[in-house]
Amino acid sequence: MPKRFGMRIHAFVLMPNHYHLQVETQKANLSQAIHWLNVSYSVWFNQRHHRVGSLFQGRFKAVLHEETSLGVTINQYIHLNPVRVKRFGTGRGGISLAQAIEQKPELRKQLLKELRSYRWSSLGAYAGQDGAYDWLTTEAVLSSFVGSTKGARQRAYVQRIEEMIGANHAEWKQRVTGQVFAGSAVFVQQMKKQLRSHDRKEQKGARQLAYRQREWTQIVKAVERVWKEPWQAFVNRHGDAGRDIAILVAREGAGMRLREIGQQVGTLEYPAVSSAIRLLKRRLKEDKSLFRRYRQICHLLYF
């Protein structure tokens, strides 16, 4: 993703049903990059584990944050995710994690052990462990820590992370303005000024419409290639799954809405689109040949 979309990744953590990234973009292409990542990984995972359906919970959400005031804070917030889950009676409606640790001091040691052994984050790279990722950038954050060598800065970073276990490290969210910007008042004003210089609503609508049409056209071409027939030859053929596979890919691969898909297919109402997806998923679990064709289409589109 960094090379493909010209961006730098400063931190990541993969959780059971979602993930967090801290990225720095050179172009206005974050949505495109995240869409590519979600679809590519989901298709790969589903193929590997012989499953269909959505993989991640919820929709993509991004906050543009100020580097100088919040860069390190958000980086640490990401790395602490594996030990910030709602358990041990903590979370909404219960005691805080800090209170749980105070009542049960050995809990801190347990969480620290879990955090150190958690494989699915970039914390290991910040700690100087083997197997660092060549596409991950750590120096921008580590430069904020005292140390004459990189190893010293890494140790200082990890020490700070361990000290933060149980603390309220989500306070930065209180500085988010309009669910979009996080940083100083000056930073937020600058960002708002840049946005006001464009007619956002019109441009966004036009871009989305063009994007959806392009996505649907590519999906239809991929299905035609695997079916070895033109779209019109099988779209209304009784019992043929070609149309419904295109619908499923448009929904779960391209993230299109049911109503949008119905409009692309023709005069299909969104309840019918939803029903087609549900029935096809059931059919894909039972029909191995059809599932192979579905995988072929996904491969053509997203790999």
C-alpha positions as CSV (number, residue, x, y, z in Angstrom):
1,M,0.0,0.0,0.0
2,P,2.7,2.6,0.8
3,K,4.3,2.2,-2.7
4,R,1.0,1.8,-4.6
5,F,-0.5,5.0,-3.0
6,G,2.5,7.0,-2.1
7,M,2.0,7.1,1.7
8,R,3.9,6.4,4.9
9,I,2.5,4.1,7.6
10,H,3.6,5.0,11.1
11,A,1.6,2.5,13.1
12,F,-0.9,-0.3,12.8
13,V,-2.8,-2.8,15.0
14,L,-5.1,-5.6,13.8
15,M,-7.9,-6.5,16.2
16,P,-10.4,-9.4,15.9
17,N,-13.0,-7.3,13.9
18,H,-11.3,-4.1,13.0
19,Y,-7.9,-2.4,12.7
20,H,-6.3,1.0,13.3
21,L,-3.7,2.7,11.1
22,Q,-1.7,5.9,11.4
23,V,-0.8,7.0,7.9
24,E,0.7,10.0,6.2
25,T,-0.5,10.7,2.7
26,Q,1.2,12.6,0.0
27,K,-1.9,12.8,-2.2
28,A,-5.6,13.1,-1.5
29,N,-6.2,9.4,-1.9
30,L,-6.8,8.0,1.6
31,S,-10.3,6.7,0.8
32,Q,-9.0,5.0,-2.3
33,A,-6.1,3.4,-0.4
34,I,-8.3,2.1,2.4
35,H,-10.9,0.8,0.0
36,W,-8.1,-1.2,-1.8
37,L,-6.8,-2.5,1.5
38,N,-10.1,-3.6,2.8
39,V,-11.2,-5.3,-0.4
40,S,-7.8,-7.0,-1.1
41,Y,-7.4,-8.3,2.4
42,S,-11.0,-9.4,2.8
43,V,-11.0,-11.3,-0.5
44,W,-7.6,-12.9,0.4
45,F,-8.9,-13.9,3.9
46,N,-12.2,-15.2,2.6
47,Q,-10.5,-17.3,-0.1
48,R,-8.0,-18.7,2.4
49,H,-10.6,-19.7,4.9
50,H,-13.4,-20.6,2.4
51,R,-15.9,-18.0,3.7
52,V,-18.0,-15.2,2.2
53,G,-19.3,-12.0,3.8
54,S,-17.9,-8.9,5.4
55,L,-14.8,-9.2,7.5
56,F,-14.5,-5.9,9.3
57,Q,-17.0,-4.3,11.6
58,G,-18.4,-0.8,10.7
59,R,-17.4,1.7,8.1
60,F,-14.0,3.3,7.5
61,K,-13.5,6.4,9.6
62,A,-10.6,8.8,9.4
63,V,-9.4,11.7,11.7
64,L,-6.9,14.2,10.3
65,H,-4.6,14.9,13.2
66,E,-1.9,17.5,13.8
67,E,1.6,15.9,13.7
68,T,3.3,18.0,16.3
69,S,0.7,18.0,19.1
70,L,-0.9,14.5,18.6
71,G,1.3,12.4,16.5
72,V,3.0,10.5,19.3
73,T,-0.2,10.3,21.4
74,I,-2.2,8.7,18.7
75,N,0.6,6.4,17.8
76,Q,0.7,5.1,21.4
77,Y,-3.1,4.9,21.5
78,I,-3.0,2.5,18.5
79,H,-0.3,0.3,20.1
80,L,-2.3,0.0,23.4
81,N,-5.4,-1.3,21.7
82,P,-4.8,-4.9,22.5
83,V,-5.0,-4.2,26.3
84,R,-7.9,-1.8,26.1
85,V,-10.6,-4.3,25.5
86,K,-13.8,-4.4,27.7
87,R,-13.1,-7.2,30.1
88,F,-12.3,-7.8,33.8
89,G,-15.6,-6.0,34.6
90,T,-14.3,-2.7,33.0
91,G,-15.8,-0.5,30.3
92,R,-19.1,1.1,29.9
93,G,-21.3,0.5,32.9
94,G,-18.4,-0.9,35.0
95,I,-15.2,0.2,36.6
96,S,-12.3,1.7,34.7
97,L,-9.3,-0.3,33.8
98,A,-7.2,1.9,36.1
99,Q,-9.6,1.0,38.9
100,A,-9.4,-2.7,38.1
101,I,-5.6,-2.5,38.2
102,E,-5.7,-0.7,41.5
103,Q,-7.9,-3.4,43.0
104,K,-5.9,-6.2,41.4
105,P,-2.2,-5.1,40.9
106,E,-1.3,-8.4,39.2
107,L,-3.5,-7.4,36.4
108,R,-0.9,-4.9,35.1
109,K,1.6,-7.7,34.8
110,Q,-0.9,-9.8,32.9
111,L,-1.7,-7.0,30.5
112,L,2.0,-6.1,30.0
113,K,2.7,-9.7,29.1
114,E,-0.1,-9.7,26.6
115,L,1.0,-6.5,25.1
116,R,4.6,-7.7,24.7
117,S,3.5,-10.9,23.0
118,Y,0.8,-9.5,20.7
119,R,2.0,-10.2,17.2
120,W,-0.5,-8.2,15.1
121,S,0.8,-4.6,15.6
122,S,3.7,-2.5,14.8
123,L,4.8,-2.2,18.5
124,G,7.5,-4.9,17.9
125,A,9.1,-2.8,15.2
126,Y,9.2,0.2,17.7
127,A,10.8,-2.1,20.3
128,G,13.5,-3.2,17.8
129,Q,12.4,-6.8,17.6
130,D,13.3,-9.0,14.7
131,G,11.0,-9.1,11.7
132,A,10.4,-5.4,11.3
133,Y,8.4,-4.3,8.3
134,D,10.2,-2.5,5.5
135,W,7.1,-0.6,4.6
136,L,6.7,0.8,8.2
137,T,8.1,4.2,9.2
138,T,9.2,4.5,12.9
139,E,11.8,7.2,13.0
140,A,9.3,10.1,12.8
141,V,7.8,9.1,16.1
142,L,10.9,7.8,17.8
143,S,12.7,11.1,17.1
144,S,10.4,12.6,19.9
145,F,12.1,10.4,22.5
146,V,15.5,11.0,24.2
147,G,18.4,8.8,23.2
148,S,21.7,9.1,21.4
149,T,21.0,5.9,19.4
150,K,18.0,4.4,17.8
151,G,18.1,1.5,20.3
152,A,17.9,4.0,23.2
153,R,15.0,5.8,21.6
154,Q,13.2,2.4,21.1
155,R,13.7,1.5,24.8
156,A,12.4,4.9,25.9
157,Y,9.3,4.5,23.7
158,V,8.5,1.0,25.0
159,Q,9.0,2.2,28.6
160,R,6.5,4.9,28.0
161,I,4.0,2.5,26.5
162,E,4.3,0.2,29.5
163,E,3.7,3.1,31.9
164,M,0.5,4.0,30.1
165,I,-1.2,0.6,30.6
166,G,-4.4,1.4,32.6
167,A,-4.2,5.1,32.0
168,N,-6.8,7.1,30.0
169,H,-4.9,7.3,26.7
170,A,-8.0,8.2,24.7
171,E,-8.2,11.8,25.9
172,W,-7.1,13.0,22.5
173,K,-10.6,12.1,21.2
174,Q,-11.9,15.1,23.2
175,R,-9.9,17.3,20.8
176,V,-11.6,16.0,17.7
177,T,-13.6,18.7,16.0
178,G,-16.5,17.9,13.7
179,Q,-15.5,14.2,13.8
180,V,-12.8,15.1,11.3
181,F,-9.9,17.2,12.8
182,A,-7.8,16.7,15.9
183,G,-5.2,19.2,17.0
184,S,-4.7,22.8,18.1
185,A,-7.2,25.6,17.4
186,V,-4.8,27.0,14.8
187,F,-4.5,23.7,13.0
188,V,-8.3,23.1,12.9
189,Q,-8.9,26.6,11.5
190,Q,-6.3,26.0,8.8
191,M,-7.9,22.8,7.8
192,K,-11.4,24.2,7.7
193,K,-10.2,27.1,5.6
194,Q,-8.7,24.7,3.1
195,L,-12.0,22.8,2.9
196,R,-14.1,25.9,2.4
197,S,-12.0,26.8,-0.6
198,H,-13.7,24.0,-2.5
199,D,-17.3,23.2,-3.2
200,R,-17.2,20.0,-1.2
201,K,-20.7,18.8,-1.6
202,E,-20.9,19.0,-5.3
203,Q,-17.4,17.6,-5.9
204,K,-17.9,14.8,-3.5
205,G,-21.2,13.8,-5.1
206,A,-19.8,13.9,-8.6
207,R,-16.7,11.9,-7.6
208,Q,-18.8,9.2,-5.9
209,L,-21.1,8.9,-8.8
210,A,-18.2,8.5,-11.3
211,Y,-16.4,6.1,-8.9
212,R,-19.4,3.8,-8.5
213,Q,-20.1,3.7,-12.2
214,R,-16.5,2.8,-12.9
215,E,-16.5,0.1,-10.2
216,W,-19.7,-1.5,-11.5
217,T,-18.4,-1.5,-15.1
218,Q,-15.2,-3.3,-13.9
219,I,-17.3,-5.9,-12.0
220,V,-19.5,-6.6,-15.0
221,K,-16.4,-7.1,-17.2
222,A,-14.9,-9.5,-14.7
223,V,-18.0,-11.6,-14.6
224,E,-18.3,-11.6,-18.4
225,R,-14.7,-12.8,-18.6
226,V,-15.3,-15.7,-16.2
227,W,-18.7,-16.5,-17.7
228,K,-17.3,-16.2,-21.2
229,E,-20.5,-14.5,-22.3
230,P,-21.7,-10.9,-22.6
231,W,-23.7,-9.6,-19.6
232,Q,-27.0,-9.4,-21.4
233,A,-26.8,-13.1,-22.3
234,F,-27.0,-14.3,-18.7
235,V,-28.2,-11.3,-16.6
236,N,-31.9,-12.5,-16.7
237,R,-31.3,-16.2,-17.3
238,H,-33.2,-18.3,-14.8
239,G,-31.0,-20.0,-12.3
240,D,-27.8,-18.3,-13.5
241,A,-25.8,-16.9,-10.7
242,G,-23.8,-14.4,-12.8
243,R,-25.9,-11.4,-12.0
244,D,-26.0,-12.2,-8.3
245,I,-22.3,-12.7,-8.0
246,A,-21.9,-9.2,-9.6
247,I,-24.3,-7.9,-6.9
248,L,-22.4,-9.6,-4.1
249,V,-19.0,-8.3,-5.3
250,A,-20.4,-4.8,-5.7
251,R,-21.8,-4.8,-2.1
252,E,-18.9,-6.4,-0.3
253,G,-16.0,-5.6,-2.6
254,A,-16.8,-2.1,-3.8
255,G,-18.9,-1.1,-0.8
256,M,-21.9,0.0,-2.9
257,R,-25.3,0.5,-1.3
258,L,-28.2,-1.8,-2.0
259,R,-30.1,1.0,-3.8
260,E,-27.1,1.9,-5.9
261,I,-26.7,-1.7,-7.0
262,G,-30.3,-2.0,-7.8
263,Q,-30.1,1.0,-10.1
264,Q,-27.0,-0.4,-11.8
265,V,-28.7,-3.7,-12.5
266,G,-31.8,-2.1,-13.8
267,T,-35.1,-1.7,-11.9
268,L,-34.2,-4.0,-9.0
269,E,-35.5,-2.7,-5.6
270,Y,-33.1,-2.8,-2.7
271,P,-35.0,-5.6,-0.8
272,A,-34.6,-7.8,-3.9
273,V,-30.9,-7.0,-3.9
274,S,-30.6,-7.9,-0.3
275,S,-32.4,-11.2,-0.9
276,A,-30.2,-12.0,-3.9
277,I,-27.1,-11.6,-1.7
278,R,-28.4,-13.7,1.1
279,L,-29.4,-16.6,-1.2
280,L,-26.2,-16.5,-3.2
281,K,-24.1,-16.7,0.0
282,R,-26.0,-19.9,0.9
283,R,-25.4,-21.2,-2.5
284,L,-21.7,-20.5,-2.5
285,K,-21.3,-22.6,0.6
286,E,-22.8,-25.6,-1.1
287,D,-21.6,-25.2,-4.7
288,K,-17.8,-25.5,-5.0
289,S,-17.7,-24.9,-8.7
290,L,-19.6,-21.7,-8.3
291,F,-17.4,-20.6,-5.4
292,R,-14.3,-21.1,-7.6
293,R,-15.8,-18.8,-10.3
294,Y,-16.6,-16.3,-7.6
295,R,-12.9,-16.5,-6.5
296,Q,-11.8,-16.0,-10.1
297,I,-13.8,-12.8,-10.3
298,C,-12.4,-11.5,-7.0
299,H,-8.9,-12.3,-8.2
300,L,-9.4,-10.4,-11.5
301,L,-10.7,-7.4,-9.7
302,Y,-8.6,-7.0,-6.6
303,F,-5.2,-8.7,-7.1
